[in-house]
Structures are given as structure tokens and as C-alpha cells.
């Protein structure tokens, strides 16, 4: 199916009070026809955000950032994970770890490097280097 149609149907299901059905639809889309779709990933995370389950949001972001099949999606989702960890969870070290893993996996664009260096600076001495 088309990711935009799946998203619309999932939004409708959630609006009708069936968030579990919306979750299933988006999870199935990620696993099959829309793996790597940043929009599918963000919509799926948003359901948990609205439900107040920050732990699930973190787990989904980490999963999507590592499972995305293309480098652009992995980079974007890694950055989203880092922002979420720092801004929402107050755990910038976790976000920094994800960005460092992304760097080690070959992500080398200038804006990514700038964001990584800035986060390392904000983490200060709390980072442990492997």
C-alpha cells in the first residue's frame, strides 16, 4: 500500500478510539511496504507520545533509527532520537551514544557532524568513550 493512504487510515482509526489498530497498521507498513518511511516512523511514535508512553517512544525511535534501510532515513531518525533523549527524557548521553554509533556506521554529512559535536559538548564529562 501507499504510505500516505496507510497513514490516513491509521489516523482515522486512532480518531475513532482504536489506537491499537492504528499501531498495528503502522507497524505492518514499516515491516512490509513502507520500511524506511520516515513519515510512517514518526506517525507511529506520535501515537505513543499522545498516549504518554515516553519509554515506548524511545524504544521505537531507537528501533527505527537502526532498522531503516537507507542512510538518509537512519541519519534523520538517529538525530530525532538524540533530540528526544536530550529534550524530553533529559538523557543527552543516550542521544550522543546513538549519534556516535551513526558516525561509526559512516554518516558523514556536515550538519550531522555539527550536531554530533554540539551534543558532545553539552554532554561534557558524562560521556564514556569506548
GUDREN-432293 format. One record per atom (N, C-alpha, C): residue in three letters; x, y, z. Coordinates in steps of 0.2 Angstrom, whole numbers, plus 5000, padded with zeros to 4 digits. Example, Ala and Ser with C-alpha at 12.3 -4.5 7.8 and 13.67 -1.06 7.14 Angstrom:
ALA506649725039;ALA506249785039;ALA506649845039;SER506449895035;SER506849955036;SER506450005039;
REM end
This chain:
UNK500449945000;UNK500050005000;UNK500450065000;UNK500150124999;UNK500450184999;UNK500550215006;UNK501150235008;UNK501250265015;UNK500750315017;UNK500550365012;UNK500150415014;UNK499450385015;UNK499250335011;UNK498550305012;UNK498550275019;UNK499050235021;UNK499150195027;UNK499050245033;UNK499450305032;UNK499450355037;UNK498750385038;UNK498450395033;UNK497750425034;UNK497250375037;UNK497350315035;UNK496950265038;UNK497050255046;UNK497750255047;UNK497950245054;UNK497650305059;UNK497750365056;UNK497450425059;UNK496750425060;UNK496350395056;UNK495650385056;UNK495550335062;UNK495850285062;UNK495750235067;UNK495950265074;UNK496450295075;UNK496550325081;UNK496050375083;UNK495850415078;UNK495250465080;UNK494650435082;UNK494550375079;UNK493950335081;UNK494050295088;UNK494550305091;UNK494650275098;UNK494950205097;UNK495350195092;UNK495650125091;UNK496350135090;UNK496750165095;UNK497450175094;UNK497850105093;UNK497650055096;UNK497949985094;UNK497949965087;UNK497349985084;UNK497349965077;UNK497750015073;UNK497850075075;UNK498250125071;UNK498950095072;UNK499150075078;UNK499850055079;UNK499949995075;UNK499549945074;UNK499649885070;UNK499749905063;UNK499349945060;UNK499349965053;UNK500049995052;UNK500250045056;UNK500950075055;UNK501450025056;UNK501449985061;UNK501949935062;UNK502049885056;UNK501449865053;UNK501449825047;UNK501749855041;UNK501549925041;UNK501849955035;UNK502549965035;UNK502849975041;UNK503549985042;UNK503849915040;UNK503549865043;UNK503849795041;UNK503849775034;UNK503349805030;UNK503249775024;UNK503449835018;UNK502849865016;UNK502949905011;UNK503249975012;UNK503349995018;UNK503550065019;UNK504150065024;UNK504550015024;UNK505150015028;UNK505550075026;UNK505750115031;UNK506250165029;UNK505850235028;UNK505150225028;UNK504750285028;UNK504850325034;UNK505150385034;UNK505150425040;UNK504550445042;UNK504050465038;UNK503350485040;UNK503050425044;UNK503050365041;UNK502750305045;UNK503050305052;UNK503750305052;UNK504050305059;UNK503850365064;UNK503850425061;UNK503650475065;UNK502850475068;UNK502450455063;UNK501750445065;UNK501650395070;UNK502050335070;UNK502050285074;UNK502250305081;UNK502750345081;UNK503050375088;UNK502550425091;UNK502250455086;UNK501750505089;UNK501150475093;UNK500950415091;UNK500450385094;UNK500650375101;UNK501250355102;UNK501450335109;UNK501550405113;UNK501750455109;UNK501850525113;UNK501150545115;UNK500650535111;UNK500050565113;UNK499750515119;UNK499950455119;UNK499750405125;UNK500150425131;UNK500650465130;UNK501150475136;UNK501650425138;UNK501750375133;UNK502250325134;UNK502950345131;UNK503350385135;UNK503950405133;UNK504450345132;UNK504450295136;UNK504850245136;UNK504750205129;UNK504150195127;UNK503950165121;UNK504250215115;UNK504150275116;UNK504450325110;UNK505150315109;UNK505550315115;UNK506250305115;UNK506450235111;UNK506050185113;UNK506250115110;UNK506050115103;UNK505550145101;UNK505350155094;UNK505850195090;UNK506050245092;UNK506550295089;UNK507150255088;UNK507450215093;UNK508050185093;UNK507950125087;UNK507450095088;UNK507250035083;UNK507250065076;UNK506850115074;UNK506850145068;UNK507450165065;UNK507850205070;UNK508550235068;UNK509050175065;UNK508950115068;UNK509450065067;UNK509150015061;UNK508450015060;UNK508149975055;UNK508050005048;UNK508050065048;UNK507950105042;UNK508450085037;UNK508250065031;UNK508650035026;UNK509150085022;UNK508950145022;UNK509350195019;UNK509750245023;UNK510250265021;UNK510750305026;UNK510350375028;UNK509950405023;UNK509650465024;UNK509150455030;UNK508750405030;UNK508250395035;UNK508550375042;UNK509150335041;UNK509450315048;UNK509750385051;UNK510050425047;UNK510350485049;UNK509750535053;UNK509250545049;UNK508750585051;UNK508450555058;UNK508250495058;UNK507950465064;UNK508450455070;UNK509150445068;UNK509650455074;UNK509650525077;UNK509550575073;UNK509550645075;UNK508950655079;UNK508350625077;UNK507750635081;UNK507850605088;UNK508150545088;UNK508250505094;UNK508650545099;UNK509150575096;UNK509650615100;UNK509250675103;UNK508850715099;UNK508450765102;UNK507950745107;UNK507650685106;UNK507150665110;UNK507450645117;UNK508050615117;UNK508350595123;UNK508550655127;UNK508850705123;UNK509050765127;UNK508550815129;UNK508050825125;UNK507550875126;UNK506950845130;UNK506750785129;UNK506150755133;UNK506350715139;UNK506850675138;UNK507050625143;UNK507550655148;UNK507950705145;UNK508450735150;UNK509050695150;UNK509150655145;UNK509750605145;UNK510150615138;UNK510450665138;UNK510850685132;UNK511450635130;UNK511650595135;UNK512150545134;UNK511950495130;UNK511250475131;UNK511050415126;UNK510950445119;UNK510750505118;UNK510750535112;UNK511450535108;UNK511950555112;UNK512550565110;UNK512850495108;UNK512650445112;UNK512850375110;UNK512650355103;UNK511950375102;UNK511650355096;UNK512050385090;UNK512150455091;UNK512450495086;UNK513150465084;UNK513550445090;UNK514250415089;UNK514150355085;UNK513650315086;UNK513550245083;UNK513450265075;UNK513050315074;UNK512850335067;UNK513550355064;UNK513950395067;UNK514550415064;UNK515050355063;UNK515050315067;UNK515450255066;UNK515150215060;UNK514550215059;UNK514250175053;UNK514350215047;UNK514650275047;UNK514850305040;UNK514450365039;UNK514050395043;UNK513650455042;UNK514150515043;UNK514250555037;UNK514750605037;UNK514550675035;UNK513950685034;UNK513750755032;UNK513950805037;UNK514050865034;UNK514250925039;UNK513750945044;UNK513150945042;UNK512650965048;UNK512550905053;UNK512650845051;UNK512650785056;UNK513250795061;UNK513850815058;UNK514450825062;UNK514450885066;UNK514150935064;UNK514050995068;UNK513550975074;UNK513050945073;UNK512550925078;UNK512950875083;UNK513350825081;UNK513650775085;UNK514150815090;UNK514550865087;UNK515050895091;UNK514650945096;UNK514150975094;UNK513751015099;UNK513450975105;UNK513250915103;UNK512950875108;UNK513550845113;UNK514050825110;UNK514650805114;UNK514850865119;UNK514850925116;UNK515050975121;UNK514550985126;UNK513950975125;UNK513350985130;UNK513450925135;UNK513650875133;UNK513650815137;UNK514250825142;UNK514750855140;UNK515350865144;UNK515750805146;UNK515850795152;UNK516250745155;UNK515850685157;UNK515150685155;UNK514750625157;UNK514750575152;UNK515150585146;UNK515250535141;UNK515750485143;UNK515650425141;UNK516150375142;UNK516350345135;UNK516950345133;UNK517150335127;UNK517450255126;UNK517150225121;UNK517350155120;UNK518050145118;
REM end
